[in-house]
Amino acid sequence: MKTERTLSADHFALAYPETSRYSNVWSQLWVTVMSTGERPVKAPSYQNSVVDELLQRDAAKDLNRINQRLSDYVNREPVPTLRAIDIKAPKLNFPEGQEVPEIKAKAFEIDHLRSAMASHGCLIIRGLFSSTTMADFCRVIDLAMEATEGQPKQGEDAASIAETFLNPPSELASVVPKPGLDFARAFHKEGGSAMCVESASISEYLLELYESAGIKKIVADYLGEAPCLSALKWVLRRPTLPINRDGWHQDGAFMGEGINSLNMWIAANHCGGESGAPGMDLLPQRLTEILGEGEGGAVFDWSVSDHAMKTSQSNNAIIAPAFEAGDALFFDHFLLHRTQYGNDFTRPRYAVETWFFGERNFPSNQVPLSW
């Protein structure tokens, strides 16, 4: 059946309601219609290898595991330790012209991370995860956010979808009692994100994915101690457009300066640079203190004002790197960053953000869980 190539995006979305306008599936269908004029044969709504794998998991078993991970840190107090940034790091030479240090996954060694963190406060590892897996994960993020936003799927897969994509551990309500949990959920919903722990199956899937990529060893080697994670700072992201220009911040402003931390931000689609989808704005320099949060017109009490930004920039320029699906950006709680700002974004950005902390030196206000 032929269709008009001028079919609007809104009408197309109505014609294919089972796809999210922000997903790869939607984009592929849209490209087919616009390039050929042919309406494609509709594939099953959730045909995607990662979604299928999640639907086949034992949701009850995943729930028990994530509950136990939260329980492991109940009544546990952090202990000050030597932080990764306190240890003298080797000085490695990265290729000239790199404003943000980067290395290909196949060539990565732990000293690349230590050196880049010491000199620039961040490192990009290209191709750390399979681009195919992460591209498929965009659909997972769509489904998880639809579930947490109260838009459950209908149809024969509805029960399975609901059980998989919205099955938060009961322990979460205990460790984050109301109104704290309600506030956290509202904050994420407004910004276009969802906590991974809202789905025990997504959480356990990601931990297995991280293990297979060697992330647990990388993080432990860098931190100098076994890692734990954070229920509040382990997040699926699809930022709401337009992007707020006043989002500059250092996560240490609300997590504390003395913690031992490493964040892993994974791009799930092509974003940043001039891609048309927002990536990350970075000020790649080694900072060791929190700068003027909440001062001089800052929007939030934890965000950094324009005045503090200009003062901190020194000779460093703001960089917005381009990312491909599967690339990972590492940084700690002192890096100045925000979601890339711009008025001309035409596509959403998908990402998974995971904050790791030393199993002894962690921010107790971020709800740690064991790994």
N, C-alpha and C positions, 0 to 999 in steps of 0.2 A: 504494500500500500504506500503510495506517495504522500508526502506531506509538504506543506509550504516551508521553504528554508528560512523564512522570516518568522517562523513560530517562536513566540517570545519565551524567554526562560521561565516566566511565571506560568504560562499555559503548559509548557513542557513538564514542569513540576507537577501540575495537576494531572497530566496524562500518565505520569509515572510516580504515583504517590508512595510507592514502596521504597523509592530511593531518596536519600537525603540530598538536598541541593549542594551540600558541602562534601559529598563523598566522591571517591574515584569512580564508583559505579555510575553516578549521575553524570559526571564529566564525560565518561566514555560514551554513554548513550547520547548525550548532547552533541558531541563531536560527530558521531555517526549520522545523526539527523541533519546536522548543518552541512556536512561534507557530501552526503549522498542523496539527501531528500527521502531516504527510506526509513520508515519506522522499524527499528530493530525488534527481533523476537525477544520478548521479555524473558530474562533468565530468572530462576528462583530468587526470591527477595534477598535471601541471605547466603547466596552462593559465593563463598569466599573461604579459602583454606583455613585461615586463622579463626574466623567465626565458627566454622564447622568443628574445628578442634576444641574450641571453648564449649560448644554445645554438647560435646561428647564427654566432657569432664564429669567427675563425680562431685557435684556441687556440695553435697553434705560433707564429704571428706575435706574439700577445700575450706569450707566454713569452720570445721573443727581445727584445722591447721592455723588459720588466721586468728581465731579466737585464742589459741594457745600462744601465738606470737605476741599478742597484746598482753595476755596474762603474765608472760615472762617478765614484763617490766612494771607490773603493778607494785607500788610501794618501794620501787627501786630508785635510789638517789644517785645522781651523777657524781663522779669523782674527778677532780682536776688531774689532768695528765699532760705530758709533753705533747704539744700539738704538731701536726705535720709541718706547719709554717714556721715552727720554732727550730726545726732541724735544718742544718746547712745543706743546701742542695747543690748538685753538680751543675756546671754551666755548659750547656750543649749549644751548638750552633745550628739553628734552624735555617732553611733556605732564605736567601735574601728576598726582600719584597713582601714578606709575610707580616702584615700588621697585627694579626692574631696568630700565634704559633700553631702549626698544624702538622699532622703526621698521618700517613696511611696506616690502617689497622695492621697490615701485614708487616710493617716495619717498626711497629710500636714496641718500646721497652719502658719499664717503669721510670727510668731516669728522664725520659722525655716529659712525663707528667710532672715530676719533681722540679725539673729545670724550668719548664714553662710557667708553672704555678709561682715559682720564686721570682721570676722576672716580669711576667705579665698578668698573673692572677687567673689565667685560664689556658685551656688547650682544646683544640678541635682534633678529634680522631676521625678521619674520613673512612667510611665504609665499615664501621665497627659492627653494625648489624646488617642483616640481609635487607636489601632495598625492597625486595618482593614482600618479605614478612612485614616490614614496617608500612608499606603501601597498603597491604591488606588490613593492617591495624587501624587505619583511618576509619574503616567501617565499624570496627569495635568501639572506637571513640564515639562515633555517631550514635550507636545503639546504647552505650552506657549513658551518654548525656541525655538522650531521649527518655531513658528510664528514670534518671534522677530528676528530670524536669517534669515528671508526671505525665509523660506521653507514651505509655506502654503500647507495644505492638498488638495488633489484633490478628485473628486468624488461627490456623492450626498450630503454628509454632509459638503462640503467645505465652503459654505456660512455661515452656522451656526457655524462651527468651527472658522472661521475667525472673526465673529462678537463677539464670546464669549472670545476667547483667545488672541485677539489683538484689543482691543478697548480702547486706552488710552484717558483720559479726555482732552478736548480742553484746559482746564485751565492749564494743565501741561506745555504746550509750552509757556504760558504767564509767569508763575512763574519761569521757567527754560529756558530762551531764548537761542537761538543759540549763540555761539557754545557749550554752557554748556550742553544742553540736548544731543547733538550729542556725546560729549565726554563721558557723563555718560553712554549712551547706548553702545558705543564702549568698554568702560572699563568693563562693565558687560558681554558683548558678549565674550571678550577675556578670561575672567576668568571662564566662565561657569556659568553664572547667568543671571537673568532678574528681573527687578523691578516689584513688584506686581501690581503697578498702571498702567502698560502697559495693564492690563486687569481689567476693572472696575468690572466685574463679579467675578473674582477670589478674588479681594480685598474685596468686600462686603460679599462674601461667607466666607472668613477667619474671618472677624469681627464678623459674626454671630456664627461661630465655637468658637471663643474666648469667646464670651459672654456666650455661653452654657457651657463652661468649667470654668467659673468664673474668667477668666483672667482679666477682667476690674477691678473687685473689688480687686484682688490680687495686681495689679500694683498700683492702687490708694492708697490702704492701705500702701504699701511700700513707695511710693514716697511722701505721705502726701499731695497730691493734685490730682485732676483729670488728666488723661493722655491724651496726643496727640501722634501722630505717625509721621513718616518721610517718604516722598515719595521716597527719595533716598536710605534710609536704611531699607526698607521693601522689602525683596528680596527672590526670589526662587533660590535655589542653586543646581547645579550639576557640581562640579568643574572639570575642564579639567585636565586629566591625561597626563603626570606626574605632580606631585605637586611641586611647587616652594619651596625650602627649606628656602628662605629668606623672608618668609611672616610674621615674628613676628611683632606685632603691638599692640598699644593701640588706640582704636577709638577716645579717647579724643585728640589725636594728631591733628586731623582735625576737630573735633566737638567742641573743647574747654574744658577747665578743670572745669569751674564753673557751668556746666549744671547739671540738676537733671535727671538721666537716669536709665533705666533698659532694658537690651536686653533679648529677649526670642528666643533661637535657638532650633528648634524642629527637631529631626531626623525623616525622613520619611521612612528610611529603616535601616536594621542592619548595623552598621558601627562602626569605631573606634576599639581600642584595636588590636586584632589579627584577625579581621573579614575579612580582604581582601579588605575593602572599607575604605577610609580615613574618620576619625572622626575629632576631634579637639585636638591639642596639647595645654595644659594649664600650666601656672605657677600659681598654686592656692595660692595666698597670697594677703593680703589687701594692695594695693598700693593707694596712695593719690596724686600722682604727675605723670607727663609725663616724661619718662626716655629717654634721649639722642636720640630722633628720628632724623633720617637723618645723624647721625654721624658715623665715623669709618667704612666705607664700607657698610652702609645701602643702600639697593637698591632704596627705595623711600624716599622722604623727610619726610614721615610720619611713615616709618617703623623703627624698632629698630635694631641696629647693634648687631653683635655677642658679642662685647665688653660690651655693655650695658646689654645684656642678662646675661652674666657671672657675671657681677657686681651685678645684681638684684636678682640672684638666691639664694644667701645666702645658707641656709640649705634646701631650697625647691627644690624638683626634678620636672622635666617636666613630666606631666602626660597626657596620651592619653586614656581617659575612653572609654569603650565600650558602645554603645547605641543601644537600640531596637526602632523600629518604635513607635512613640508616646511619647518617653522620651523627656524632655525639659531641657535645660541648661540655667540658668539665670546668667547674669553678668552685670557689668556696664562698663563705658568708660575708666576705669583704668586697667582692667585686661589684662595682657600680654597673647596673644594667637595667633594661626595661624591654618590654615587647616593642619591636621596631615600630617607630612612629611614621605615619605618612597618610596622605589624603587620597592616594590613588590606588589603593589595594583593590584587586578585583577577585581574589580568591582567598579562602580561609587557610590558616596554617594549623596543622596537626602536630602535636608533640607529646612526649611522655617525659615528665620530670620526676626524678627520684633523688631526694636528699639522703645521703648516708652520713652517719656519725660514728665516732668511736663507741664501742659497746660500753665503755665506762664514762667517757666524756661526751655527754649528749645534752641537748636542751630538753628538759623535762616538760616544758610547756608545749612541745610539739608532738606529744604522744608517741614515744618510741615503741618499736616492736622488734622482736628478735629476728635474726636471719640465720 
